[in-house]
C-alpha cells in the first residue's frame, strides 16, 4: 500500500506528498514487423490526489495498445482493435489477430480506491478500499500505471464482492461498446416492428471475432429475451477467424453462425451469409470494420437497413461508402463507447450471472511483452488481462 509520512497541498487543493514516490507504468505500442520493442516499462511519480477525485490502485487492466503513428496525447493503451485493415495499417498480415482478435478501444481498468481527495467525503458506496471499475472518460491517464487518478468520483462504478476484478476489467470498453451497439440496434428493431406483421422476424447480423462479438451476442440474447422480442429477433454471427468461430460455436443456442473465410470469393461469402440469415438482414453490428467487411455487410443488408460501426472508425469509412449507401437506401450509423449508466447495468448483469462474460486469461503485468506476442499470433482465446497486484 502507498504510505506517506507528511502531507501538504497544491494551490488547487489536491493532496501532495513530500516524498517523491515512484510506481511502475507499462506502455504498449502496436507491434512492429518483428514483434519486438512494443512494450516499454517506466518508473513514474505516484500521482497526486485531486481535491474532488480519488487515486486508484490498478489491479487488472485489459491488454490494449496504441498505434505508433498516433499522437502522444492519445492513451497509450488505446487500441485500434479491428478498425485497421491490413491494407490501411501497413503491417504484416501475420498480425491479423492483433487488429481484430480481442483488443478493444479505450482504457479497461479495475482496481481499489487507494485514497480520496481532500474535498471528498466517503460514502457507503465509495470509500478507501472500495473495489471499482473506471469509466473511460475523455482525458483518461496514459499507460498502465500502478496508480492512476480520476478528477471526480462520478467516473467510478463500485463492484459487488462476487465480481472478480479480472472480469470487471473487461467491461469499460469492449463490453460497453457492445452494450451500446445492442441498445442502438434495439431502437431500430422497435421502429421496424411497428410497420411489420405480428409474425415478422427482424434479422440482425453481428460481425466480428473473439471477445467483442461474443459480448454483443451475449448482451443481445439477454436484451431481446423479453416476451415482446423473444420470437421476433433472429441473430446471426459472422466470425472473421477460426478462433472466433470455435468460441462462438460453443456459445450458440438460438443463434446462427457463419464463418467469413477470407480465402473465399466475396460472392461466395455473401451467399453463405444470406443462407445462414435466411435472407437479407435488417441490422448489422460490424465490429470487424475494415473496408472489405463493411462492403460485405452492406451486400447482406436490406434496402432501408442500417450498419452500426464504432465511432472510432466511422469518420474514416463513411466517406468511402456515401455513394453506395445512397444508391441502396442504406445507412451507416456510428456507435459511441457507451454511458456510465450502461456500465453500471453491465456490472449488475454480469455480477448477477444474467450475462456471462466471454473467456479471458490473466497474466502478470511483467509478462506484457509475451502477451502481445501471443495476441499477434492469435494464441490467446478471448481477452488477455494484465494483473498488477495479486489481490481481489
VEXDREN-2710 file (C-alpha; in Angstrom, 1 decimal):
% VEXDREN-2710
k/r/px/py/pz
1/UNK/0.0/0.0/0.0
2/UNK/1.0/3.6/-0.5
3/UNK/2.4/5.2/2.7
4/UNK/3.2/8.9/3.3
5/UNK/5.0/10.5/6.3
6/UNK/3.9/14.1/5.6
7/UNK/1.2/15.7/3.5
8/UNK/0.8/19.1/2.1
9/UNK/-1.4/20.5/-0.7
10/UNK/-1.2/22.1/-4.2
11/UNK/-2.7/25.5/-4.8
12/UNK/-5.8/23.8/-6.4
13/UNK/-6.4/21.8/-3.2
14/UNK/-5.0/18.5/-4.5
15/UNK/-3.1/16.5/-2.0
16/UNK/0.7/16.3/-2.4
17/UNK/3.3/14.0/-0.8
18/UNK/6.6/15.4/0.4
19/UNK/8.1/12.0/-0.5
20/UNK/8.9/11.6/-4.2
21/UNK/7.3/8.2/-4.7
22/UNK/7.5/6.2/-7.9
23/UNK/5.4/3.5/-9.4
24/UNK/5.6/1.3/-12.4
25/UNK/4.0/2.1/-15.8
26/UNK/3.7/-0.3/-18.7
27/UNK/3.2/1.3/-22.2
28/UNK/2.1/-1.0/-25.1
29/UNK/2.6/0.3/-28.6
30/UNK/1.5/-1.5/-31.8
31/UNK/3.9/-4.3/-32.7
32/UNK/6.4/-3.8/-35.5
33/UNK/7.2/-6.5/-38.0
34/UNK/9.5/-8.4/-35.6
35/UNK/7.0/-8.0/-32.7
36/UNK/9.8/-6.5/-30.5
37/UNK/10.1/-3.1/-28.8
38/UNK/6.4/-2.7/-28.4
39/UNK/6.2/-2.9/-24.6
40/UNK/8.0/-0.2/-22.5
41/UNK/8.4/-0.1/-18.7
42/UNK/8.9/3.2/-16.9
43/UNK/9.0/4.5/-13.3
44/UNK/6.7/7.4/-13.0
45/UNK/5.7/9.5/-10.0
46/UNK/2.8/8.3/-8.0
47/UNK/0.1/10.8/-9.0
48/UNK/-1.3/13.4/-6.5
49/UNK/-4.9/13.0/-5.4
50/UNK/-7.2/15.6/-7.0
51/UNK/-9.2/17.5/-4.3
52/UNK/-12.5/16.3/-5.6
53/UNK/-11.3/13.0/-7.0
54/UNK/-9.5/9.8/-6.0
55/UNK/-6.4/7.8/-6.6
56/UNK/-6.9/4.2/-7.8
57/UNK/-4.6/1.3/-7.2
58/UNK/-4.8/-0.6/-10.5
59/UNK/-5.2/-4.4/-10.0
60/UNK/-6.3/-5.6/-13.5
61/UNK/-6.3/-4.0/-16.9
62/UNK/-7.3/-5.2/-20.4
63/UNK/-4.3/-5.7/-22.7
64/UNK/-4.7/-2.9/-25.3
65/UNK/-2.2/-1.0/-27.4
66/UNK/-2.0/2.2/-29.4
67/UNK/-0.7/2.8/-32.9
68/UNK/2.9/4.1/-33.1
69/UNK/1.9/6.9/-35.5
70/UNK/-0.8/8.3/-33.3
71/UNK/-0.4/11.4/-31.2
72/UNK/1.2/11.1/-27.8
73/UNK/-2.0/12.7/-26.4
74/UNK/-3.8/9.5/-27.1
75/UNK/-3.9/7.0/-24.3
76/UNK/-1.1/4.5/-24.7
77/UNK/-3.5/1.7/-24.1
78/UNK/-5.9/2.8/-26.7
79/UNK/-6.4/0.0/-29.2
80/UNK/-7.4/0.4/-32.8
81/UNK/-8.7/-3.1/-32.5
82/UNK/-10.4/-4.4/-35.6
83/UNK/-10.7/-0.9/-37.0
84/UNK/-7.5/-1.1/-39.1
85/UNK/-7.4/-3.3/-42.1
86/UNK/-4.3/-4.9/-43.5
87/UNK/-4.0/-2.5/-46.4
88/UNK/-4.6/0.5/-44.1
89/UNK/-2.2/-0.4/-41.3
90/UNK/0.9/-1.3/-43.4
91/UNK/1.7/-4.2/-41.1
92/UNK/2.4/-7.8/-41.9
93/UNK/-0.8/-9.9/-42.3
94/UNK/0.6/-12.3/-39.7
95/UNK/-0.5/-9.8/-37.1
96/UNK/-4.2/-10.0/-38.2
97/UNK/-5.0/-11.4/-34.7
98/UNK/-3.8/-8.2/-33.1
99/UNK/-6.2/-6.0/-35.0
100/UNK/-9.3/-8.0/-34.7
101/UNK/-8.9/-10.5/-32.0
102/UNK/-9.7/-9.2/-28.6
103/UNK/-8.2/-5.7/-28.4
104/UNK/-10.7/-3.0/-27.9
105/UNK/-10.6/0.8/-27.9
106/UNK/-10.4/2.5/-24.6
107/UNK/-8.9/2.0/-21.2
108/UNK/-10.0/-1.0/-19.3
109/UNK/-9.2/-0.8/-15.6
110/UNK/-10.4/-2.4/-12.4
111/UNK/-8.8/-1.7/-9.0
112/UNK/-9.2/-0.4/-5.5
113/UNK/-9.6/3.2/-4.2
114/UNK/-6.3/4.0/-2.6
115/UNK/-7.0/7.5/-1.4
116/UNK/-9.8/10.1/-1.6
117/UNK/-9.3/13.8/-2.3
118/UNK/-9.3/16.5/0.4
119/UNK/-12.8/17.7/-0.5
120/UNK/-14.3/14.2/-0.8
121/UNK/-16.5/12.7/1.9
122/UNK/-16.5/8.9/1.9
123/UNK/-19.9/7.3/1.3
124/UNK/-21.3/3.8/1.8
125/UNK/-20.7/3.2/-1.9
126/UNK/-17.3/4.7/-2.4
127/UNK/-14.6/4.9/0.2
128/UNK/-10.9/3.9/0.6
129/UNK/-10.6/0.2/-0.1
130/UNK/-13.7/0.0/-2.4
131/UNK/-13.3/-2.2/-5.5
132/UNK/-14.1/-0.1/-8.6
133/UNK/-14.1/-0.1/-12.3
134/UNK/-13.1/3.0/-14.2
135/UNK/-15.3/4.6/-16.9
136/UNK/-13.2/5.5/-19.9
137/UNK/-13.7/9.3/-19.9
138/UNK/-12.0/11.8/-22.2
139/UNK/-8.6/12.7/-20.8
140/UNK/-8.1/9.4/-19.0
141/UNK/-4.4/9.0/-17.9
142/UNK/-1.9/7.4/-20.3
143/UNK/-0.4/4.0/-19.9
144/UNK/-0.8/1.2/-17.5
145/UNK/0.4/2.8/-14.3
146/UNK/0.0/1.1/-11.0
147/UNK/-1.7/4.1/-9.6
148/UNK/-4.0/6.5/-11.6
149/UNK/-6.2/9.3/-10.5
150/UNK/-9.7/10.4/-11.5
151/UNK/-10.8/14.1/-11.2
152/UNK/-14.2/13.2/-9.9
153/UNK/-15.8/10.1/-8.3
154/UNK/-18.6/10.1/-11.0
155/UNK/-16.2/8.2/-13.2
156/UNK/-16.1/5.2/-10.8
157/UNK/-18.5/2.3/-10.5
158/UNK/-18.4/0.3/-7.3
159/UNK/-18.1/-3.5/-7.8
160/UNK/-20.0/-6.2/-5.9
161/UNK/-17.9/-8.6/-3.9
162/UNK/-18.8/-11.5/-6.2
163/UNK/-17.5/-9.9/-9.4
164/UNK/-13.8/-10.7/-9.9
165/UNK/-11.6/-7.8/-10.9
166/UNK/-10.2/-9.7/-13.9
167/UNK/-13.8/-9.9/-15.3
168/UNK/-14.6/-6.3/-14.3
169/UNK/-11.6/-5.1/-16.3
170/UNK/-13.3/-6.3/-19.5
171/UNK/-16.4/-4.2/-19.0
172/UNK/-15.4/-0.5/-19.5
173/UNK/-14.5/-0.6/-23.2
174/UNK/-15.2/-3.8/-25.2
175/UNK/-18.4/-4.8/-23.3
176/UNK/-19.6/-1.2/-23.0
177/UNK/-19.2/-0.7/-26.8
178/UNK/-21.1/-3.9/-27.4
179/UNK/-23.8/-2.9/-24.9
180/UNK/-24.4/0.5/-26.6
181/UNK/-24.4/-1.1/-30.0
182/UNK/-27.2/-3.5/-28.9
183/UNK/-29.1/-0.6/-27.3
184/UNK/-28.8/1.3/-30.6
185/UNK/-30.0/-1.8/-32.5
186/UNK/-32.9/-2.0/-30.2
187/UNK/-34.2/1.4/-31.2
188/UNK/-34.1/0.3/-34.9
189/UNK/-35.8/-3.0/-34.0
190/UNK/-38.7/-1.2/-32.3
191/UNK/-39.2/1.1/-35.3
192/UNK/-39.2/-1.8/-37.7
193/UNK/-41.7/-3.9/-35.8
194/UNK/-44.2/-1.0/-35.8
195/UNK/-44.8/-1.5/-39.5
196/UNK/-44.4/-5.3/-39.7
197/UNK/-46.9/-8.1/-39.3
198/UNK/-47.1/-9.8/-35.9
199/UNK/-45.2/-12.8/-37.1
200/UNK/-42.4/-10.9/-38.9
201/UNK/-38.9/-11.5/-37.7
202/UNK/-36.2/-8.8/-37.6
203/UNK/-32.8/-10.2/-38.7
204/UNK/-29.6/-8.9/-37.0
205/UNK/-26.1/-9.8/-38.2
206/UNK/-23.1/-9.4/-35.7
207/UNK/-19.8/-9.2/-37.5
208/UNK/-16.6/-9.7/-35.5
209/UNK/-14.2/-12.1/-33.8
210/UNK/-13.4/-13.2/-30.4
211/UNK/-14.5/-11.4/-27.3
212/UNK/-16.1/-8.3/-28.8
213/UNK/-18.6/-10.2/-31.0
214/UNK/-19.2/-12.6/-28.1
215/UNK/-20.0/-9.7/-25.8
216/UNK/-22.5/-8.4/-28.3
217/UNK/-24.0/-11.8/-28.8
218/UNK/-24.5/-12.5/-25.1
219/UNK/-25.8/-9.0/-24.4
220/UNK/-28.2/-9.2/-27.3
221/UNK/-29.5/-12.5/-26.2
222/UNK/-30.2/-11.1/-22.8
223/UNK/-31.6/-7.9/-24.1
224/UNK/-34.1/-9.5/-26.5
225/UNK/-35.3/-12.3/-24.3
226/UNK/-38.4/-10.4/-23.2
227/UNK/-41.7/-11.7/-24.5
228/UNK/-42.1/-8.7/-26.7
229/UNK/-39.0/-9.6/-28.7
230/UNK/-38.1/-13.2/-27.9
231/UNK/-39.5/-14.8/-31.1
232/UNK/-39.2/-11.7/-33.3
233/UNK/-35.5/-11.2/-33.4
234/UNK/-33.2/-13.5/-35.2
235/UNK/-29.4/-13.2/-34.6
236/UNK/-26.6/-14.4/-36.8
237/UNK/-22.9/-14.1/-36.0
238/UNK/-20.3/-13.8/-38.8
239/UNK/-16.8/-14.6/-37.4
240/UNK/-13.6/-13.4/-39.1
241/UNK/-11.2/-16.1/-38.0
242/UNK/-11.0/-19.7/-36.7
243/UNK/-10.7/-18.8/-33.1
244/UNK/-13.8/-16.7/-33.2
245/UNK/-15.6/-19.5/-34.9
246/UNK/-14.7/-22.0/-32.3
247/UNK/-15.6/-19.7/-29.4
248/UNK/-18.9/-18.8/-31.0
249/UNK/-19.8/-22.4/-31.9
250/UNK/-19.7/-23.3/-28.2
251/UNK/-22.0/-20.4/-27.3
252/UNK/-24.9/-20.6/-29.7
253/UNK/-28.3/-21.7/-28.8
254/UNK/-30.9/-19.8/-30.9
255/UNK/-28.2/-18.0/-32.9
256/UNK/-26.9/-18.8/-36.4
257/UNK/-23.3/-18.9/-37.2
258/UNK/-21.4/-18.2/-40.5
259/UNK/-17.6/-18.1/-41.0
260/UNK/-16.2/-15.3/-43.2
261/UNK/-13.2/-17.2/-44.5
262/UNK/-11.1/-14.6/-46.3
263/UNK/-9.8/-17.2/-48.7
264/UNK/-13.3/-17.4/-50.4
265/UNK/-14.6/-15.1/-53.1
266/UNK/-16.8/-12.2/-52.0
267/UNK/-19.8/-13.6/-53.8
268/UNK/-19.4/-16.9/-52.0
269/UNK/-19.3/-15.3/-48.6
270/UNK/-22.3/-13.1/-49.3
271/UNK/-24.4/-16.0/-50.5
272/UNK/-23.2/-18.1/-47.5
273/UNK/-24.2/-15.3/-45.2
274/UNK/-27.7/-14.8/-46.7
275/UNK/-28.3/-18.6/-46.5
276/UNK/-27.4/-18.5/-42.7
277/UNK/-29.6/-15.5/-42.1
278/UNK/-32.5/-16.8/-44.3
279/UNK/-32.3/-13.8/-46.5
280/UNK/-31.0/-10.2/-46.3
281/UNK/-30.7/-8.7/-42.8
282/UNK/-32.2/-5.5/-41.3
283/UNK/-29.4/-4.5/-39.0
284/UNK/-25.7/-5.2/-39.0
285/UNK/-23.4/-4.6/-36.0
286/UNK/-20.0/-4.6/-37.6
287/UNK/-17.0/-4.9/-35.2
288/UNK/-14.7/-6.2/-37.9
289/UNK/-14.8/-2.9/-39.6
290/UNK/-12.4/-2.9/-42.5
291/UNK/-13.4/-1.5/-45.9
292/UNK/-13.9/-5.1/-47.1
293/UNK/-16.0/-6.3/-44.2
294/UNK/-18.2/-3.2/-44.3
295/UNK/-18.8/-3.6/-48.1
296/UNK/-19.7/-7.2/-47.5
297/UNK/-22.1/-6.2/-44.7
298/UNK/-23.9/-3.8/-47.0
299/UNK/-24.3/-6.5/-49.6
300/UNK/-26.1/-8.6/-47.0
301/UNK/-28.3/-5.7/-45.9
302/UNK/-31.9/-4.9/-46.9
303/UNK/-32.9/-1.7/-48.5
304/UNK/-33.6/0.7/-45.6
305/UNK/-31.3/-1.3/-43.3
306/UNK/-28.5/0.1/-41.1
307/UNK/-25.0/-0.9/-40.3
308/UNK/-23.7/0.1/-36.8
309/UNK/-20.0/0.7/-36.6
310/UNK/-17.8/2.0/-33.8
311/UNK/-17.4/5.8/-33.6
312/UNK/-13.6/5.4/-33.9
313/UNK/-13.8/4.1/-37.4
314/UNK/-16.9/5.9/-38.8
315/UNK/-15.2/9.1/-39.8
316/UNK/-12.6/7.1/-41.8
317/UNK/-15.1/4.7/-43.5
318/UNK/-18.2/6.8/-44.1
319/UNK/-16.8/8.9/-47.0
320/UNK/-15.8/5.7/-48.8
321/UNK/-19.4/4.4/-48.8
322/UNK/-21.6/7.5/-49.0
323/UNK/-22.5/6.9/-52.7
324/UNK/-23.2/3.2/-52.2
325/UNK/-25.5/3.6/-49.2
326/UNK/-27.3/6.4/-51.0
327/UNK/-27.9/4.2/-54.0
328/UNK/-29.0/1.2/-51.9
329/UNK/-31.1/3.3/-49.5
330/UNK/-29.0/2.1/-46.5
331/UNK/-27.4/3.8/-43.6
332/UNK/-24.1/3.6/-41.7
333/UNK/-24.5/4.8/-38.1
334/UNK/-21.6/5.4/-35.6
335/UNK/-21.9/4.0/-32.1
336/UNK/-20.1/5.6/-29.2
337/UNK/-18.5/3.6/-26.4
338/UNK/-21.5/3.9/-24.1
339/UNK/-22.6/5.8/-21.0
340/UNK/-21.6/5.3/-17.4
341/UNK/-25.2/4.2/-16.6
342/UNK/-24.8/1.4/-19.2
343/UNK/-21.6/0.4/-17.4
344/UNK/-23.4/0.2/-14.1
345/UNK/-26.0/-2.0/-15.7
346/UNK/-23.3/-4.2/-17.2
347/UNK/-21.7/-4.6/-13.7
348/UNK/-25.1/-5.6/-12.3
349/UNK/-26.0/-8.1/-15.0
350/UNK/-22.6/-9.7/-15.1
351/UNK/-22.4/-9.9/-11.3
352/UNK/-25.9/-11.5/-11.1
353/UNK/-25.0/-14.0/-13.8
354/UNK/-27.6/-12.7/-16.3
355/UNK/-24.8/-12.0/-18.8
356/UNK/-21.9/-14.5/-18.8
357/UNK/-18.6/-12.9/-19.8
358/UNK/-16.5/-14.3/-22.7
359/UNK/-13.4/-16.3/-21.8
360/UNK/-10.4/-14.4/-20.5
361/UNK/-6.9/-15.2/-19.4
362/UNK/-4.9/-13.3/-16.7
363/UNK/-1.2/-12.6/-16.9
364/UNK/1.2/-10.8/-14.7
365/UNK/2.0/-7.3/-15.9
366/UNK/5.6/-8.5/-16.1
367/UNK/4.5/-10.7/-19.0
368/UNK/3.2/-7.9/-21.1
369/UNK/5.8/-8.5/-23.9
370/UNK/5.0/-12.2/-24.3
371/UNK/1.2/-11.4/-24.1
372/UNK/1.5/-9.1/-27.0
373/UNK/3.4/-11.7/-29.0
374/UNK/0.7/-14.3/-28.2
375/UNK/-2.0/-11.9/-29.3
376/UNK/-0.2/-11.3/-32.5
377/UNK/-0.3/-15.0/-33.3
378/UNK/-4.0/-15.3/-32.0
379/UNK/-2.8/-17.7/-29.3
380/UNK/-5.0/-16.3/-26.5
381/UNK/-8.7/-17.1/-26.7
382/UNK/-11.0/-14.2/-25.7
383/UNK/-9.4/-11.4/-23.7
384/UNK/-6.0/-11.0/-22.2
385/UNK/-5.9/-9.3/-18.8
386/UNK/-2.8/-7.9/-17.2
387/UNK/-2.7/-8.2/-13.4
388/UNK/-0.6/-5.7/-11.4
389/UNK/-1.4/-6.9/-7.9
390/UNK/-2.4/-10.2/-6.5
391/UNK/-5.5/-9.1/-4.7
392/UNK/-9.2/-9.3/-5.3
END
